[in-house]
Amino acid sequence: MALLQISEPGQSTKPHERRLAVGIDLGTTNSLVATVRSGQADTLADEQGEHLLPSVVRYTATDAEPEVGLGAKQHAAIDPLNTISSVKRFMGRAVSEIKHLGSQLPYDFVDTEASVPRIKTVAGEKSPIEISAAILTSLKQRAEQSLGDELTGVVITVPAYFDDAQRQATKDAGKLAGLNVLRLLNEPTAAAVAYGLDKDAEGITAVYDLGGGTFDISILKLTKGVFEVMSTAGDTALGGDDFDHAIAKWIMEQAGINDEASNKLGQNQIRHLLKVACDAKEALTEKESVTISVTFDEKNTWSGTINREQLNNLIDPLIQKTIVTCRRALRDANVKVDDVQTVVMVGGSTRNLRVREKLGEFFAQPPMVDIDPDKVVAIGAALQADVLVGNKADDEMLLLDVIPLSLGLETMGNLVEKIIPRNTTIPVTRAQDFTTFKDGQTAMTIHVVQGERELVSDCRSLGRFSLHDIPAMVAGAARIRVMFQVDADGLLSVTASEETSQVEASIQIKPSYGLTDTEIETMLRDSITHAKGDVEARNLREQQVEADRVIDALQIALQQDGDLLEEGEVKSIEQALLELHQVREGDDHRKIKSSIDKLNTATTEFAARRMNNSIKQALAGHQVDEFD
């Protein structure tokens, strides 16, 4: 049954016309490109018949095209400074964040104040976006050679936990490669597309995606072609590369190389060691034990054996980190382990037998591995691209992704007003009305934030912009509508407008760097552990803001109409005002509220007199029948 036809504007197609579209899995370790031909989606191979393109780029000269793929990977050990791998980990990150990824990076980063990292190569300084663009260009050339024509559009997959900066960096890389990026698609959702269409699955599905450098878990609800992400969680710095580092560390321990000595290893030695570790990891999928031989230098060589049990002991803590994340995703989706009907494995690192074993134990069922875990994401992206260009008018799907962290803005008192809660389905548009705090206020600063806490200082700032030329009115009279829009790629735009004058200002959120995995984990964990304290803090700030408003309004009223009060009344009001000033500086919101109530009681008669006086002034010189 056709639920919804998704085509980009102007891209509907006639039955006899077919536009060329591909899906690209831009992976940390390997990348693939897939397309739909004769109703079947499959990945495209290069001239040597290889489907996987190692996500490695080597620069050789200023005016030469970079080498991409296997050839570049083979030079990683002998030319490490010019051969860049796992660049996906750097996308949308600042230099300071990259240095805390937890691994020794064999690159020469430019020492600069700029937020975007750049790597020194013989071809000049290169950013992660440029390096990723080289990979995408290679895949684009492969697709056009295989299909015999230019591409109409592509869908590029990203980890579900990529934030705005990382997604924008991926789109920029696609644009630099000359691609028409139709949409960014979350990798777990792409896998669900592949399995959902092939298996006609319904119910709750967990998509466990463990690649070379990133991990994602998504809980999806599949119903007759509708794929809804109920929750998502992940770690943008955890994957098979970390397995390699764990094995490499074990090898150094066996060889008697301590931490001080390991820090003195050259880049070539590090690359060689990691390659040996990776080869051993992959071999242990087929064998119970393998022999390792490593040459650190001319005088230092080590040989030994590692078995599957030893490997399991090394990687179990890393696998357990993914299980903990799975628990959080289930909790966020409000489902139990028993509710999960299907577990889909994605990513080359899920070939590891221990990963499959531990995940099977956690979900109490064997995971699905029917489709090649390396290809499933690219296949799903290809199916979605085929729909977006209008090639499948009678067989459509609806994809509903979610945002990973709440979006909101700052209000008076350093408080966060959440506009779009986390795990809201995207694309989404939400609006909320605000007003001015002071009389005659003609401008307002809009501060957009991301996070789960109640105070701005505990959340992440995404951007600021100002709305000017607001008509001067009394406090609370202006009506400011703030509109949040998150598109299908998870990118945010915010617009603010004053409803009476129609003045408007807006911002597209493109932060210069992304959240680290530690920051994401901390935001979610702290929102739970500090929930009670946050509520108390919010209540205090709200009462403090209300106290400030009451004090300001009363002081203006006393200046204008203080002659309406008798001396005893003035003393009573001043005493209540002084008490409010004092408790406002404290940390008990209940006392502040009580003092506000006392002051309101003390000024009730004063407010009535001011109202009567205003009415008398308005009626002066007029007949009552004039107001009929």
N, C-alpha and C positions, 0 to 999 in steps of 0.2 A: 504494500500500500504506500503510495506517495504521500509523504507528510509535508514536505516543504521543498521548493526548488530554490537553491541558493546559486545565484549568478551575479557577478559584479555588473554594475550598470553598463549597458551598451555591449555586453558580451554574450547575449543570447545567440544561439547558433541554429542554423537551418539543419534539417536532418541529414543532408548530404555533405555538410561541411564539418570538419573536425579540427579543432584547434589543438596545437601541441602544448601539453602541459606536463610538468614533472614535479615530483616531490623530492626534496633534498633533506637527508638526515645529516646535518652538520655536526659530526661527533667529535668528542675529545680525542679519541684514539684513531678511529676510522670514520670516513664519510662515504655516503652512497647516494646515488640518484636513481629514481625509479619512475616508471610511467605505465599507463594503461594502454594495452594493445590487444585488439580483438576481445575486449571485455575482461582481460586478465591483467592484473598488476604484477610487475616484476622489476627487479633492479637491472640496470644496464651495465654491461661489462666494457672494459677497455679493449684495446687491440690485442692484448695478451690474454684476454679472457678473464681478467680479474675484476670482480665486482667491488671489493673493498678498496677504497683509496685511503692509504694512511694519511692522517691529518698532519702532515709534516711538510714544511716549506723550507727550502734551502736557497739562500741568496749567494750568487757567485761573482757578480760584477754590477757596476752601476747601471749599465745600459743593457744588461741581459735579462731575459725573462726568468723569473724564479723557477726552480725545479720543485715539482710538487709530487708527493706520493712515495712509492717504494724506493725510487732512486735517491730521493732526499733522505729517507729514513736510513738507508745504508751508509750515508755519510755522517750520521749523527754523532758517532763516536770519534771520528777523525776531524770533524769540523763543527764542534758543538756551538760555537758562538754565532755561526751563520745559519745553523739548522734549527728551526723552531718547531717544537712539537707541543701538543696539549695546549694550544693557544686559547682554546675555548674557556679555560680557567681564568684567563686574563680579561675576557670581554666585559666591558662596563665596570671595571675595577680601577681603583687608584693604586699608585705605586706602593703606598704604605700597606694596602690590603694584600697585594700580591706577595709581599715579603713575609706575610703571616699565614701563607697557605699551608705551612707545615712541611714543606719539602725544600730541599736544596735546589735552587734554580740555576742551571748552567748557562745563564745569559748575562750580557753586559747591558744593564739598564741605564738609560740616560739619566744623569743626576740633574733633575729639573724641578721647579716648583709647580709645573703643570700637573693637573689631576690625571690626565691620560698618560699611561706609561708608554715609553718608546724604547725599542731595543736597538742597540748599535749593531750594524752589519756592514759588510763590505759594500753593499749597495745603498748605504745610508741608513738613517734612523727609520724604523718601521713600527707602526702601531699595531695592536691586536686586530683592529678593523681591517687594515691593509693586508695583514697576513691571512686572515679569514677570507678576504676577498680573493686572494690568490687560489685558495682551495675551491671556492665557489666557481671561479673562472674555469678551472680545470674540469669540474663536473659539468658546467655549461657546455664546454667544447665537446665533451664526451657525448652528452645528450644530443646535441645538434648534429654531430657526425653519425650517431646511431639512427636518428629519426629523419635525417635528410633535410631539415629545414630549421628556421629560427623558432625559438620558443615564444609562445604567447604569454605564459606566466608560470610562476613557480610557487609552491608552498614550502617554506623552510621550517623545520621543527626546532624547538628549543626546550630545555628542561622546564617542567611546570613551575619550578620555583625561581626561575629567572625573574628579576625585578625589572622596573621600567628601563633603567640604564642598560642592563644587559640585553633586553629585547631591542631597544633602539640601536645599540651597537650592532646587533645581528642584522637589522634592516638596513643600516648604513653599509654594512659589508656587502649585502646583496645588491644594493644600488651601485656601489663602486664596481662590482663585477658585471654590471650591465644587465642585471636581471629585473624583471617586473615581478616584484614580490607581492603576490595576491594576498597572502596571509601568513602570519606566524602561527604555528600549531603546536600545542604542548605535546611532547613526545609520548607520554602515556595515553593521551587522547588519540594520537595517531595509531598507536597499537590497538586501541579499542576499536577504531574504525576497521582495521584489518581483520581482527578476530570477530567483531560484531557482524560484519557483512558475510564473512565466510561461514560462520557457525550459527548465525541467526540467534545469538545469545540474548537472554533477557535476565533481569535480576541484578544483583549486586556483584560487581567485579572489582578485584584489586589488581592494579597494574604495577608491578614491581620492576623498576627500570634501573639497572646497575651497569653503567658504562665504564669507560676508562677513567673518567674524572669526575663524573657527577652521579648523584643518586636521587631518584624520585619515587614516591609512592602516591598513587592516586586511587581514591575509592570512587567508582563510577556506577551509575545506575543506567542500565541499558534496557530500553523499551521500544521495540518495533522501529529501530532505526534512529531513535533519539538517544544521543549519548550525553548524559549530564554528569559533570564532575561534582560529586557531593563534597569532597574535601581533597586537599592535596598538601603534601609536606615533602621535605627533602633536604639534601645537603649538596651545595654546589661545589664542594671540595672533598668529595669522597667517592672513590671508585677503584677500578682495577689497578690504577697507578699506585694507589696506597698499598695494595697487596704486594706489588713489586718492591716498594720501599721497605716493607716489613721483612721480606725475604732477603733483600740486600743488606739490611742491618744485621740479620741473623748470620749471613755469610761473613760479614766483617767481624762479628763476635767470635765465630769459629776460627777465623784466621788470626785472631789476637789483635785486631786493629781497634784501639780505643777511640773515644770521641775526639780527643785531641788530634790523633793521627788521621781520623776520617776527615777532619776539617782541612787537612793539607792535601787531600786527593785532588788531582787535576780534573778538569771538565771531561777529558777523554776517558779517564778511568771511571768516573761516575756514570757516564753513558754506557760504557762497556759493562759495568757491574749491574746496572738496571736491566740491560738486555739479557744478561745471563739469568737474572732473577725471573724475568718475564718468561723466558724459554722454559725454565724449570717449572714454573706455575702451570703453563699450558701443557707440558708433558705429563704432569701428575694427574691430569684429567683422564689420561689413557693408561698410565702406569702406576704401580704401587710405590716405586722409588726411582730416582734418577741420580746420575753422577754429575757433579758440578766441578768445573775447573776454571779458576779465575787467576789471571795474571795482573797483579796490581802495578808492578814495575819489574825491572830486570832481575832484581834480587828477591822479590816477594811474590810467590805463587802459592795458591792453595787449591787443594782438590779434596772433595768429600762427597757424601751422599745425603740427600734429603728425601724423606719418605712422605707419604700422604698424611700420616698422623701428625708429623712435625709441621707440615704446612697448615693443617687445620688449627693447631694450637696458635700459630702465628696470626692467622686471619680471623679467628673466632671473635676477638674483641671488635674488629671492624664490622663483621657481619652483625654482631649484637647491636651496634649503633644503628644499623638499618632497621632492625626489629623494633627498637625503641621508637623510631620514627614511624613505623607502621602502626604501633599502638596509638600514637598521637593522632594519626590520620583517621583511624577508626573512631576514636573518641570525638573528633571534630565532626565526623559524618553522623554521629549518634547511631552507630551500628555496632553489633558485636561480631566477634570472629565467626561465630556460627552462622551469621547472616550472609557471609561471603560465599557465593556459589562457585566462583571461578577465580583462579589466580593466574595471571598472565605474566610470563617472564620476558623481559626485554633487555637488550644490551649484551655485549660479548662477555662481560664478567659473570653473567648468569649461567654460563657453561660450567663454571666451577661446581663440582659435585657437592661440596660442603654448603655452598649457598643454597642449592636446591634442597638439600637435606634439611637445613635449619628452617628454611621458609616453609617446607612441607610440614614440619613439626608445629610451627606456630599456627598455621592456618588449618591444620588437621586434614590436609588433602594434598595430593601431588599437584604441583604447578603445571600449567599448560606450556608445552614447548613445541607445538605442532609446526609453527612457522619459525624459520630461522631467526633466532633472537637478534642477530645482527641486521637482518633485512626488514623486520616487521614494522619498524617506525617509518622507514622510507616508503614501504608499500602503502601504509595508511596515508601518508602525506600525498602520494601519487593519486590515490582514490579521491581524496578531498580536492586536489588540484583539478582533477578531471571534472568534478562537479562545478567548481567555481568558474571554469571557463565555459560552462554550458553544454558540455558533451553528454550529460546523462539526465536529460529532461524527465525521463520516466522512472528514475531510480535514485531518489535524492536522500540525503541524510541531514540531520540537524545536530550541530555540535554546540554544546553548552559548557564552556570552561568557567573557571571561577578565579577571583583575585585572591592572592595568598595572604595579604595583610590589610587591615582596615584603612580606609582613606577618610580624612576629615580636615578640619581647619581649626585654627586657634581662636578662642573667644576670650572675653575679658577675664582676667585672673589667671592667665596661663593655662586655661582649660582647653581640652580637646572635645570638639563636637564631631562625632563620627557621622559622616554623610553616607558612606558605603561600607557596611560591615564586611569583614573578611569572609571568604567562601561565598560571596555573592556571585551569581551567574553573570557572565559577560557575553556580549556587550551589554552595558547598562548605562542608564542616565538617571541621575537623582538630583533633585533641587530642594533647597531649603531657604526660607526667608529669615533675614536678620535685620537689625535696625541700628540706629546710632546710639551712642552712650551719652553724649553731651549735647547741650543746646548749640545750634549753629554749626554743627560738625559738617564740613563740606568734603571730606576725604576719608577713605577707609583702606587700611592695609589688609590684604587677604594673605594669610600664611597657611599654606597647604602642608599637611603632615601625614605621616604613615606610621601606624603602630596600634598596639592594643591597650596602652596605658591611658590613664585619665589626665595626666599633665603633659604639656607640650615638651617640657624638659626631658621626659622619659620616652619620647617618640622621635622619629627621624624627620627632619625638615626636608621637604621636597622642593619648595620654591615659594617665592613671595611676589606679589604684584599689588599695585594700588589702583583704587577706583577714585577718580577725581570728579570735580564739578557736581557733587551732590548738592541739591538745593538746600539752603540753610533753613532748618526747621528746628522745632523743639525736640529734645531727646525722645527717641522712641517713635517719632512720626514718620521718618523715612522708611521705605520698604526696599531692602537690598536683597535681591534674589541671587543666590550662588548656585550655579549649575555644575555638577560633576559629570563628565562623560568618559567612560572607559570603552575603547573600541575593541574589536575582535582580537587584536594583537596584545591587549592588556595595557595599552598606552593611555595616559590620562590627560584630559584637557579640562580646564576649569574656567568658567566665565562668571563674572559678577556684573549685575546691572541694577540701576535704580529705576523702579517701576514707573514713577511719575514723570521723570525727565528723560527716560530711556538712554541715559549715559551708560556706557558699557566698557569693560576691560576684561582681558582674558590672558591665559598663559597655557602653553603646552608643556607639560612636565617632561623635561629631558635632563635629568640629573647627570652630573659629570662623572659620577662613579656609582657603583651599585652597593647593595648590602653584602656584607660578608656572611658566610654561613653561621659564624658565631653570633653575629648581630641578630640574624633571623631567629636562631634558636633561643637567644636570650630574650628577645621581645615576646615570644610566645610563652616561654617559661615564666618570665616575670609577671606577665599579665594574669597568670594563675596564682603564683605564690604571693603576689602583692595585691591580690584582688580586694581584700578587706581594707588594707591600708590605703589603697587608691580611692575607695569609696569615701573613706573618712577625709582624705585630702581634698577630694572633689567637693564634698559637702562644706568643708572649711572655706575653700576658695569661693564657692558660690555665695556663701553668707558674707564673706568679706567684700565681694563685688556688690552685693545688695546693700551692705552697710555704707560703702562709698557712695552709692547712688542716693541713698536716703539722706546722708550727711550733706552732699552737694546740693540736693534739691531744697533741703531745709534752710541752709545758709543763704541761698538765693532768695527764698521766700521771706526770711527775716530781714534781709536788706531792703526788699521791696515793700513789705507790709508789716514791719515790726511794730508800727504805731498802733496796730489793731489789738495789741496785747497789753494787759496790765502788768505792773511790776512783779507781782507774785507769779503770774503765768510765765513771764520771761524766765524767772529763776528756776521754775519747775522744768521748763523745756531745756534750759542750759544744763541743768543737772543731769537730765536723761541723755542729752547730747554728749556730755563729758564721759558718762559711763560707757556709751557706745564707742567713743573714741578709744577708751582704755581696753575694753574687751575685744575690739576689732584687731588689736595687735597680738592677742593671745592665740591659742591653738584649739579652743573649744567652740565648735560651730553652734552647739546648743545654746551656750551663753550669748553668743552674738545674736542669734535669732531671738532670744528672750529680750535682749536689750533693744532690738529693732521694734519688737512688739510694744515694749514700754514707751519708746519714743513716739510710735504711732498713736498710742493711747493719749499721751500727753499733748499731742498736736491735733487731736481730732477737732476740738472746738476752734482752734486757729484755722484749720483747713476749711471749716464750715463758714467762718467769717470771711475768709478770702473769697470763697465761692459767692457768697451773698454780695460782697463788695463788687466783684466782677460783673455780676448780673445787674446791679444798680447802675454801674458805669455804662453798660451796654444799653440799658433802657433809657438813660438820660436823654431828654429832648424828644422822645418818641411816645406815641400813643399805643396802648396795648393792642388795639385792633389792627395795627400795622403788621403784627406778627401772626395773624390768623392764617 
